Amino acid sequence: MAHAPRWEPSQLLDRESSGRQIAHVAAFTAQGSNAGDILLPAVLRDAITFYGGGIDWKAIHARSAVDESTIDEINSTQGLIIGGGGLFLRDTNANQISGWQWPCSVEQIKRIRVPFCAMGVGYNRFRGQADFDPVFTDNIRVFVERAQFVGLRNTGSMNSIRSYLPTELHSKIRFQPCLTTLIAKLYPHLILRESESSFLALNCAFDRPELRYGNDKESILKSISQGVKTVADRFGLSIKYYSHYSADEEMIPVLRSQGIDCEVVDLSKFDSREIIAAYSEPALAIGMRGHSQMIPFGCNTPILSLISHDKLQWFLDDINRSEWGVDLHQANIAEQIIERGSQILSAPSIVAEFLEESQSSLWEVARGSITEFLGCMPIAKELGSCHLQEKNNESV
């Protein structure tokens, strides 16, 4: 009997089968790796399940080689979802087939006969990082042309991907929030916030340090430590360090050198339910990773983002809270953390109301895309009339 791979996500919602079978391409990961990638695929599947009933999922790892059997497996289902996560990145699973994380060639994309979409995917190119190789432009053009739609998790990603496309394909690019920003909507029974939390959570990231910190890594990390300590002391809070990935623990000796003796919480060893519980608890989540921003937001936890990657500012811009971030390449980092963190913590009722209203708006956007895609699949299966099948034998 075949066993599911260790990285197969465990859903938290249970629904009676709808009879649908969907292929799902994502950067799946098992416990012990990146916490955001542990939780994200499960939440995406639960969002689809919420509206479409139980789904028979066929998991395809985004970084696995794509061959004839992969395409056959996709075509044996009723549809394909790619996402979420920062899949549009050149140096993770680097290849000259697609130029981004899923190495599916133009010819293979053309052989997909079922409706497909990207859902909550991000343009994850770092500041100062080399542009995508030329193969990416051709691949993304065909990918977008064949897709029902390409849902990107922030406006910045939308604008970036459109820059690689002819104007006539721009309308296929749409805003589709990362489903982790809607955790409280999907799992209200798991959000067990106490009226007053006793700590703030901090996360820092250390992949590609030269792109995150430039030549100022030491001073930036010290400034973060000083700012966070002052905010915690001012509001009588302790500090917990939330590690999403083993490399994140490089921050721990820096904190201790600044007189911060904090509890370390290794989220990479948690399952989905435990990650949600962890991010439902802090009075404030201060984070550098994308999912150290989006997961607590989705849990109705106030956030302050440490911006070393444009995607964090893009999210804040989309929710009209640009001031909830501190750019690590600007002056006075500690002072900005103190000022902005204090403003957030001084207005808990206002912040809580805003978080709930913002989630409601994002929920409506997500609902529209999910129901649209689910509505396409029966047509594709029963009538064979989806535009992908109509174009299947055409050259692009």
DRENDO-1510 file (C-alpha; in Angstrom, 1 decimal, always signed):
<recs>
REC; n; res; u; v; w
REC; 1; MET; +0.0; +0.0; +0.0 .
REC; 2; ALA; +1.4; +3.4; -1.0 .
REC; 3; HIS; +1.9; +5.9; +1.7 .
REC; 4; ALA; +1.4; +9.7; +1.3 .
REC; 5; PRO; +4.7; +11.6; +1.3 .
REC; 6; ARG; +5.8; +13.2; +4.6 .
REC; 7; TRP; +5.1; +16.6; +3.1 .
REC; 8; GLU; +1.5; +15.9; +2.3 .
REC; 9; PRO; -0.4; +18.7; +4.1 .
REC; 10; SER; -2.9; +17.8; +6.8 .
REC; 11; GLN; -6.1; +19.7; +6.4 .
REC; 12; LEU; -8.0; +21.0; +9.4 .
REC; 13; LEU; -11.5; +21.1; +7.8 .
REC; 14; ASP; -13.4; +17.9; +7.1 .
REC; 15; ARG; -16.1; +17.9; +4.4 .
REC; 16; GLU; -18.1; +15.2; +2.7 .
REC; 17; SER; -16.6; +14.4; -0.7 .
REC; 18; SER; -17.8; +16.6; -3.6 .
REC; 19; GLY; -16.6; +14.1; -6.2 .
REC; 20; ARG; -14.0; +16.6; -7.4 .
REC; 21; GLN; -10.4; +15.7; -8.0 .
REC; 22; ILE; -7.9; +18.5; -8.2 .
REC; 23; ALA; -4.2; +18.4; -8.8 .
REC; 24; HIS; -2.2; +20.7; -6.5 .
REC; 25; VAL; +1.3; +22.1; -7.3 .
REC; 26; ALA; +3.0; +23.7; -4.3 .
REC; 27; ALA; +6.3; +23.9; -2.5 .
REC; 28; PHE; +5.1; +21.3; +0.1 .
REC; 29; THR; +7.3; +20.8; +3.1 .
REC; 30; ALA; +7.4; +18.4; +6.0 .
REC; 31; GLN; +7.6; +19.4; +9.7 .
REC; 32; GLY; +11.2; +20.4; +10.4 .
REC; 33; SER; +11.5; +22.8; +7.5 .
REC; 34; ASN; +10.0; +26.2; +6.8 .
REC; 35; ALA; +6.9; +26.8; +9.0 .
REC; 36; GLY; +5.1; +29.0; +6.4 .
REC; 37; ASP; +5.4; +26.2; +3.8 .
REC; 38; ILE; +4.0; +23.7; +6.3 .
REC; 39; LEU; +0.9; +25.7; +6.9 .
REC; 40; LEU; +0.2; +27.4; +3.6 .
REC; 41; PRO; -0.9; +24.4; +1.4 .
REC; 42; ALA; -3.2; +23.1; +4.1 .
REC; 43; VAL; -4.9; +26.4; +4.5 .
REC; 44; LEU; -5.3; +26.8; +0.7 .
REC; 45; ARG; -6.9; +23.3; +0.5 .
REC; 46; ASP; -9.2; +24.1; +3.4 .
REC; 47; ALA; -10.3; +27.3; +1.6 .
REC; 48; ILE; -11.2; +25.3; -1.5 .
REC; 49; THR; -12.9; +22.7; +0.7 .
REC; 50; PHE; -14.9; +25.4; +2.5 .
REC; 51; TYR; -16.6; +26.4; -0.7 .
REC; 52; GLY; -16.4; +23.2; -2.8 .
REC; 53; GLY; -16.8; +20.4; -0.3 .
REC; 54; GLY; -14.3; +17.6; +0.2 .
REC; 55; ILE; -11.7; +17.3; -2.6 .
REC; 56; ASP; -9.6; +14.3; -3.7 .
REC; 57; TRP; -6.3; +16.1; -4.0 .
REC; 58; LYS; -3.3; +14.9; -6.1 .
REC; 59; ALA; -0.2; +16.6; -4.7 .
REC; 60; ILE; +2.6; +17.5; -7.1 .
REC; 61; HIS; +5.7; +19.0; -5.6 .
REC; 62; ALA; +6.6; +22.3; -7.3 .
REC; 63; ARG; +10.3; +21.4; -7.4 .
REC; 64; SER; +10.0; +17.9; -8.8 .
REC; 65; ALA; +10.8; +17.2; -12.5 .
REC; 66; VAL; +7.8; +17.5; -14.8 .
REC; 67; ASP; +7.5; +14.6; -17.3 .
REC; 68; GLU; +4.9; +13.0; -19.4 .
REC; 69; SER; +3.5; +11.1; -16.4 .
REC; 70; THR; +3.1; +14.4; -14.5 .
REC; 71; ILE; +1.0; +15.9; -17.3 .
REC; 72; ASP; -1.1; +12.7; -17.6 .
REC; 73; GLU; -1.7; +12.8; -13.8 .
REC; 74; ILE; -2.9; +16.4; -14.1 .
REC; 75; ASN; -5.1; +15.6; -17.0 .
REC; 76; SER; -6.7; +12.7; -15.1 .
REC; 77; THR; -8.2; +15.2; -12.6 .
REC; 78; GLN; -10.8; +18.0; -13.1 .
REC; 79; GLY; -8.5; +20.9; -12.5 .
REC; 80; LEU; -5.1; +22.1; -11.4 .
REC; 81; ILE; -4.2; +24.7; -8.8 .
REC; 82; ILE; -0.7; +26.1; -8.5 .
REC; 83; GLY; +0.1; +27.8; -5.3 .
REC; 84; GLY; +0.3; +29.6; -3.1 .
REC; 85; GLY; +3.7; +30.9; -2.0 .
REC; 86; GLY; +6.6; +32.8; -3.6 .
REC; 87; LEU; +7.0; +30.5; -6.6 .
REC; 88; PHE; +8.2; +33.2; -8.9 .
REC; 89; LEU; +11.8; +33.1; -7.8 .
REC; 90; ARG; +14.8; +32.3; -10.0 .
REC; 91; ASP; +17.3; +30.7; -7.5 .
REC; 92; THR; +15.1; +28.2; -5.6 .
REC; 93; ASN; +15.0; +25.2; -7.9 .
REC; 94; ALA; +16.9; +27.1; -10.5 .
REC; 95; ASN; +16.3; +25.7; -14.0 .
REC; 96; GLN; +16.3; +26.6; -17.7 .
REC; 97; ILE; +13.0; +25.0; -18.3 .
REC; 98; SER; +10.6; +27.6; -16.9 .
REC; 99; GLY; +12.9; +30.0; -15.1 .
REC; 100; TRP; +10.8; +29.8; -11.9 .
REC; 101; GLN; +10.2; +27.1; -9.3 .
REC; 102; TRP; +7.9; +24.9; -11.2 .
REC; 103; PRO; +10.0; +23.4; -14.0 .
REC; 104; CYS; +7.1; +22.9; -16.4 .
REC; 105; SER; +8.1; +23.7; -20.0 .
REC; 106; VAL; +6.0; +25.7; -22.6 .
REC; 107; GLU; +5.3; +22.5; -24.5 .
REC; 108; GLN; +4.1; +20.8; -21.3 .
REC; 109; ILE; +1.9; +23.7; -20.3 .
REC; 110; LYS; +0.2; +23.4; -23.7 .
REC; 111; ARG; -0.5; +19.7; -23.0 .
REC; 112; ILE; -2.6; +20.5; -19.9 .
REC; 113; ARG; -6.2; +19.9; -20.9 .
REC; 114; VAL; -8.0; +20.7; -17.6 .
REC; 115; PRO; -8.6; +24.2; -16.3 .
REC; 116; PHE; -5.9; +25.6; -14.1 .
REC; 117; CYS; -5.1; +28.7; -12.1 .
REC; 118; ALA; -2.4; +30.1; -9.9 .
REC; 119; MET; -3.8; +31.0; -6.5 .
REC; 120; GLY; -2.1; +33.4; -4.0 .
REC; 121; VAL; +1.3; +33.1; -5.6 .
REC; 122; GLY; +4.0; +35.8; -5.1 .
REC; 123; TYR; +6.7; +37.4; -7.2 .
REC; 124; ASN; +9.5; +36.7; -4.7 .
REC; 125; ARG; +12.5; +38.4; -6.4 .
REC; 126; PHE; +14.6; +40.1; -3.8 .
REC; 127; ARG; +15.8; +43.7; -4.0 .
REC; 128; GLY; +19.0; +43.8; -6.0 .
REC; 129; GLN; +18.6; +40.2; -7.2 .
REC; 130; ALA; +19.3; +39.4; -10.8 .
REC; 131; ASP; +16.3; +39.4; -13.2 .
REC; 132; PHE; +14.8; +36.1; -14.4 .
REC; 133; ASP; +16.5; +34.4; -17.3 .
REC; 134; PRO; +15.0; +34.9; -20.8 .
REC; 135; VAL; +13.2; +31.5; -20.7 .
REC; 136; PHE; +11.0; +32.9; -17.9 .
REC; 137; THR; +9.4; +35.5; -20.3 .
REC; 138; ASP; +8.2; +32.9; -22.8 .
REC; 139; ASN; +7.1; +30.5; -20.1 .
REC; 140; ILE; +5.1; +33.0; -18.1 .
REC; 141; ARG; +3.4; +34.3; -21.2 .
REC; 142; VAL; +2.1; +30.8; -22.2 .
REC; 143; PHE; +1.3; +30.0; -18.6 .
REC; 144; VAL; -0.9; +33.1; -18.2 .
REC; 145; GLU; -2.5; +32.7; -21.6 .
REC; 146; ARG; -3.6; +29.1; -20.8 .
REC; 147; ALA; -4.7; +29.7; -17.2 .
REC; 148; GLN; -8.2; +30.6; -16.2 .
REC; 149; PHE; -6.5; +33.4; -14.2 .
REC; 150; VAL; -3.3; +34.0; -12.3 .
REC; 151; GLY; -4.0; +35.1; -8.8 .
REC; 152; LEU; -1.1; +37.0; -7.1 .
REC; 153; ARG; -1.0; +37.7; -3.5 .
REC; 154; ASN; -0.2; +41.5; -3.7 .
REC; 155; THR; -0.4; +44.4; -6.1 .
REC; 156; GLY; +3.3; +44.6; -6.3 .
REC; 157; SER; +3.5; +41.0; -7.6 .
REC; 158; MET; +0.8; +41.8; -10.1 .
REC; 159; ASN; +2.6; +44.8; -11.5 .
REC; 160; SER; +5.9; +42.9; -11.6 .
REC; 161; ILE; +4.5; +39.9; -13.5 .
REC; 162; ARG; +2.6; +42.2; -15.9 .
REC; 163; SER; +5.9; +43.7; -16.9 .
REC; 164; TYR; +6.9; +40.4; -18.6 .
REC; 165; LEU; +3.6; +40.1; -20.5 .
REC; 166; PRO; +2.0; +41.6; -23.5 .
REC; 167; THR; -0.8; +44.1; -22.7 .
REC; 168; GLU; -3.6; +41.8; -23.9 .
REC; 169; LEU; -2.7; +39.4; -21.1 .
REC; 170; HIS; -2.7; +41.9; -18.2 .
REC; 171; SER; -6.4; +41.2; -17.5 .
REC; 172; LYS; -5.6; +37.6; -16.7 .
REC; 173; ILE; -3.5; +38.8; -13.7 .
REC; 174; ARG; -5.7; +39.4; -10.6 .
REC; 175; PHE; -5.3; +40.0; -6.9 .
REC; 176; GLN; -5.8; +36.8; -4.8 .
REC; 177; PRO; -4.6; +37.1; -1.2 .
REC; 178; CYS; -2.5; +34.5; +0.4 .
REC; 179; LEU; -5.0; +32.2; +2.2 .
REC; 180; THR; -3.0; +32.4; +5.4 .
REC; 181; THR; -4.3; +35.9; +5.8 .
REC; 182; LEU; -7.8; +34.4; +6.3 .
REC; 183; ILE; -7.1; +31.9; +9.0 .
REC; 184; ALA; -9.6; +33.5; +11.5 .
REC; 185; LYS; -12.3; +33.2; +8.8 .
REC; 186; LEU; -11.6; +29.6; +8.1 .
REC; 187; TYR; -10.9; +28.4; +11.6 .
REC; 188; PRO; -12.6; +30.8; +14.1 .
REC; 189; HIS; -12.6; +28.0; +16.7 .
REC; 190; LEU; -8.8; +27.9; +16.7 .
REC; 191; ILE; -8.3; +31.6; +17.4 .
REC; 192; LEU; -8.1; +31.5; +21.2 .
REC; 193; ARG; -6.8; +35.0; +21.9 .
REC; 194; GLU; -6.6; +36.1; +25.5 .
REC; 195; SER; -7.9; +39.6; +26.3 .
REC; 196; GLU; -4.4; +40.7; +27.2 .
REC; 197; SER; -1.3; +38.9; +25.9 .
REC; 198; SER; +1.9; +38.9; +28.0 .
REC; 199; PHE; +4.5; +38.8; +25.2 .
REC; 200; LEU; +5.5; +40.0; +21.7 .
REC; 201; ALA; +6.9; +37.6; +19.1 .
REC; 202; LEU; +9.9; +38.4; +16.9 .
REC; 203; ASN; +11.1; +36.7; +13.8 .
REC; 204; CYS; +14.1; +37.5; +11.6 .
REC; 205; ALA; +15.3; +35.8; +8.4 .
REC; 206; PHE; +18.8; +34.9; +7.2 .
REC; 207; ASP; +18.5; +33.4; +3.8 .
REC; 208; ARG; +20.3; +35.5; +1.2 .
REC; 209; PRO; +21.7; +37.8; +3.9 .
REC; 210; GLU; +23.6; +39.9; +1.3 .
REC; 211; LEU; +20.3; +40.9; -0.3 .
REC; 212; ARG; +18.5; +41.4; +3.0 .
REC; 213; TYR; +21.1; +43.4; +4.9 .
REC; 214; GLY; +23.8; +44.5; +2.4 .
REC; 215; ASN; +26.9; +45.5; +4.3 .
REC; 216; ASP; +25.1; +46.6; +7.4 .
REC; 217; LYS; +24.0; +43.3; +8.8 .
REC; 218; GLU; +25.5; +43.7; +12.3 .
REC; 219; SER; +24.2; +47.2; +12.9 .
REC; 220; ILE; +20.7; +46.3; +11.5 .
REC; 221; LEU; +20.3; +43.3; +13.8 .
REC; 222; LYS; +21.5; +45.3; +16.8 .
REC; 223; SER; +19.0; +48.1; +16.0 .
REC; 224; ILE; +16.2; +45.6; +15.7 .
REC; 225; SER; +17.1; +44.1; +19.1 .
REC; 226; GLN; +17.2; +47.5; +20.8 .
REC; 227; GLY; +13.9; +48.6; +19.3 .
REC; 228; VAL; +12.1; +45.4; +20.2 .
REC; 229; LYS; +13.5; +45.4; +23.7 .
REC; 230; THR; +12.3; +49.0; +24.3 .
REC; 231; VAL; +8.8; +48.3; +23.0 .
REC; 232; ALA; +8.6; +45.2; +25.2 .
REC; 233; ASP; +9.8; +47.0; +28.3 .
REC; 234; ARG; +7.5; +49.9; +27.7 .
REC; 235; PHE; +4.4; +47.7; +27.6 .
REC; 236; GLY; +5.5; +45.2; +30.2 .
REC; 237; LEU; +5.8; +42.4; +27.7 .
REC; 238; SER; +8.3; +39.5; +27.5 .
REC; 239; ILE; +9.8; +38.5; +24.2 .
REC; 240; LYS; +9.5; +35.2; +22.4 .
REC; 241; TYR; +11.6; +34.5; +19.4 .
REC; 242; TYR; +9.7; +32.6; +16.7 .
REC; 243; SER; +12.0; +30.6; +14.4 .
REC; 244; HIS; +10.3; +29.6; +11.1 .
REC; 245; TYR; +13.4; +27.8; +9.8 .
REC; 246; SER; +16.7; +26.7; +11.4 .
REC; 247; ALA; +18.7; +29.5; +9.9 .
REC; 248; ASP; +16.4; +32.0; +11.7 .
REC; 249; GLU; +18.1; +31.1; +15.0 .
REC; 250; GLU; +21.2; +33.2; +14.0 .
REC; 251; MET; +19.4; +36.0; +15.7 .
REC; 252; ILE; +19.4; +34.4; +19.1 .
REC; 253; PRO; +23.0; +35.3; +20.1 .
REC; 254; VAL; +22.4; +38.8; +18.8 .
REC; 255; LEU; +19.5; +39.2; +21.1 .
REC; 256; ARG; +21.4; +37.8; +24.1 .
REC; 257; SER; +24.3; +40.2; +23.4 .
REC; 258; GLN; +21.8; +43.0; +23.8 .
REC; 259; GLY; +20.5; +41.7; +27.1 .
REC; 260; ILE; +17.5; +40.0; +25.8 .
REC; 261; ASP; +17.0; +36.5; +27.3 .
REC; 262; CYS; +14.0; +35.3; +25.3 .
REC; 263; GLU; +12.1; +32.0; +24.9 .
REC; 264; VAL; +12.8; +30.4; +21.6 .
REC; 265; VAL; +9.8; +28.8; +19.8 .
REC; 266; ASP; +10.8; +26.5; +16.9 .
REC; 267; LEU; +7.7; +26.7; +14.7 .
REC; 268; SER; +9.3; +24.5; +12.1 .
REC; 269; LYS; +8.6; +21.5; +14.4 .
REC; 270; PHE; +4.9; +22.4; +14.7 .
REC; 271; ASP; +2.0; +21.1; +12.8 .
REC; 272; SER; -0.6; +23.4; +11.2 .
REC; 273; ARG; -2.8; +23.6; +14.2 .
REC; 274; GLU; +0.1; +24.4; +16.5 .
REC; 275; ILE; +1.4; +27.2; +14.2 .
REC; 276; ILE; -2.0; +28.8; +14.2 .
REC; 277; ALA; -2.2; +28.6; +18.0 .
REC; 278; ALA; +1.3; +30.1; +18.4 .
REC; 279; TYR; +0.4; +33.1; +16.2 .
REC; 280; SER; -2.9; +33.6; +18.0 .
REC; 281; GLU; -1.1; +34.5; +21.2 .
REC; 282; PRO; +1.2; +37.5; +20.9 .
REC; 283; ALA; +0.2; +41.1; +21.7 .
REC; 284; LEU; +2.3; +42.0; +18.6 .
REC; 285; ALA; +4.1; +40.0; +16.0 .
REC; 286; ILE; +7.2; +41.6; +14.7 .
REC; 287; GLY; +8.5; +39.7; +11.6 .
REC; 288; MET; +10.8; +39.7; +8.6 .
REC; 289; ARG; +9.5; +36.6; +6.8 .
REC; 290; GLY; +6.5; +37.0; +4.6 .
REC; 291; HIS; +4.6; +34.4; +6.6 .
REC; 292; SER; +5.7; +35.9; +9.9 .
REC; 293; GLN; +3.5; +38.8; +8.7 .
REC; 294; MET; +0.6; +37.1; +6.9 .
REC; 295; ILE; +0.0; +34.3; +9.4 .
REC; 296; PRO; -0.4; +36.5; +12.5 .
REC; 297; PHE; -2.5; +38.9; +10.5 .
REC; 298; GLY; -4.7; +36.0; +9.6 .
REC; 299; CYS; -5.0; +35.1; +13.3 .
REC; 300; ASN; -6.1; +38.7; +14.1 .
REC; 301; THR; -2.8; +39.4; +15.8 .
REC; 302; PRO; -1.4; +42.9; +15.4 .
REC; 303; ILE; +1.7; +43.0; +13.1 .
REC; 304; LEU; +4.8; +45.2; +12.6 .
REC; 305; SER; +6.9; +44.1; +9.6 .
REC; 306; LEU; +10.7; +44.3; +9.3 .
REC; 307; ILE; +11.1; +45.0; +5.6 .
REC; 308; SER; +14.1; +43.5; +3.8 .
REC; 309; HIS; +12.0; +42.3; +0.9 .
REC; 310; ASP; +9.5; +44.3; -1.1 .
REC; 311; LYS; +6.7; +41.7; -0.6 .
REC; 312; LEU; +6.2; +42.8; +3.0 .
REC; 313; GLN; +5.7; +46.4; +2.1 .
REC; 314; TRP; +3.4; +45.4; -0.8 .
REC; 315; PHE; +1.1; +43.6; +1.6 .
REC; 316; LEU; +0.9; +46.5; +4.0 .
REC; 317; ASP; +0.2; +48.9; +1.1 .
REC; 318; ASP; -2.6; +46.6; -0.1 .
REC; 319; ILE; -4.3; +46.7; +3.4 .
REC; 320; ASN; -3.7; +50.5; +3.6 .
REC; 321; ARG; -1.4; +50.2; +6.6 .
REC; 322; SER; +2.0; +51.2; +5.1 .
REC; 323; GLU; +3.0; +52.6; +8.5 .
REC; 324; TRP; +3.0; +49.0; +10.0 .
REC; 325; GLY; +6.4; +48.4; +8.5 .
REC; 326; VAL; +10.0; +49.5; +9.1 .
REC; 327; ASP; +12.3; +49.4; +6.1 .
REC; 328; LEU; +15.7; +48.0; +7.2 .
REC; 329; HIS; +17.6; +50.1; +4.7 .
REC; 330; GLN; +16.4; +53.4; +6.1 .
REC; 331; ALA; +17.8; +55.3; +9.0 .
REC; 332; ASN; +16.8; +55.1; +12.7 .
REC; 333; ILE; +15.5; +51.5; +12.6 .
REC; 334; ALA; +15.3; +51.2; +16.4 .
REC; 335; GLU; +13.4; +54.5; +16.8 .
REC; 336; GLN; +10.9; +53.5; +14.1 .
REC; 337; ILE; +10.3; +50.1; +15.7 .
REC; 338; ILE; +9.7; +51.9; +19.0 .
REC; 339; GLU; +7.4; +54.5; +17.5 .
REC; 340; ARG; +5.3; +52.3; +15.3 .
REC; 341; GLY; +5.2; +49.4; +17.7 .
REC; 342; SER; +4.0; +51.7; +20.5 .
REC; 343; GLN; +1.3; +53.2; +18.3 .
REC; 344; ILE; -0.1; +49.7; +17.5 .
REC; 345; LEU; +0.0; +48.5; +21.1 .
REC; 346; SER; -1.6; +51.7; +22.4 .
REC; 347; ALA; -4.7; +51.2; +20.3 .
REC; 348; PRO; -5.7; +47.5; +20.7 .
REC; 349; SER; -9.4; +48.0; +20.1 .
REC; 350; ILE; -8.9; +50.1; +16.9 .
REC; 351; VAL; -6.3; +47.6; +15.6 .
REC; 352; ALA; -8.5; +44.6; +16.3 .
REC; 353; GLU; -11.5; +46.2; +14.5 .
REC; 354; PHE; -9.3; +47.0; +11.5 .
REC; 355; LEU; -7.9; +43.5; +11.3 .
REC; 356; GLU; -11.4; +42.0; +11.3 .
REC; 357; GLU; -12.6; +44.4; +8.6 .
REC; 358; SER; -9.6; +43.9; +6.4 .
REC; 359; GLN; -10.0; +40.1; +6.6 .
REC; 360; SER; -13.6; +40.4; +5.6 .
REC; 361; SER; -12.6; +42.4; +2.5 .
REC; 362; LEU; -9.9; +39.9; +1.6 .
REC; 363; TRP; -12.3; +37.0; +2.2 .
REC; 364; GLU; -14.7; +38.4; -0.4 .
REC; 365; VAL; -11.9; +38.6; -2.9 .
REC; 366; ALA; -10.8; +35.1; -2.2 .
REC; 367; ARG; -14.3; +33.7; -2.3 .
REC; 368; GLY; -14.9; +35.2; -5.8 .
REC; 369; SER; -11.8; +33.5; -7.3 .
REC; 370; ILE; -12.4; +30.2; -5.6 .
REC; 371; THR; -16.0; +29.9; -6.6 .
REC; 372; GLU; -15.2; +31.0; -10.1 .
REC; 373; PHE; -12.6; +28.3; -10.5 .
REC; 374; LEU; -14.7; +25.6; -8.9 .
REC; 375; GLY; -17.5; +26.6; -11.3 .
REC; 376; CYS; -15.3; +26.0; -14.3 .
REC; 377; MET; -14.4; +22.4; -13.5 .
REC; 378; PRO; -17.7; +20.7; -14.0 .
REC; 379; ILE; -18.0; +22.4; -17.4 .
REC; 380; ALA; -14.5; +21.3; -18.3 .
REC; 381; LYS; -15.2; +17.7; -17.3 .
REC; 382; GLU; -18.7; +17.3; -18.7 .
REC; 383; LEU; -18.8; +19.4; -21.8 .
REC; 384; GLY; -15.1; +19.8; -22.6 .
REC; 385; SER; -15.7; +23.5; -23.4 .
REC; 386; CYS; -13.1; +25.3; -21.3 .
REC; 387; HIS; -10.9; +27.5; -23.4 .
REC; 388; LEU; -7.9; +25.4; -22.4 .
REC; 389; GLN; -9.3; +22.4; -24.2 .
REC; 390; GLU; -10.4; +24.5; -27.2 .
REC; 391; LYS; -6.8; +25.8; -27.5 .
REC; 392; ASN; -5.2; +22.5; -26.8 .
REC; 393; ASN; -4.2; +21.8; -30.4 .
REC; 394; GLU; -3.4; +25.3; -31.3 .
REC; 395; SER; +0.2; +26.6; -31.4 .
REC; 396; VAL; +1.1; +29.5; -29.3 .
</recs>
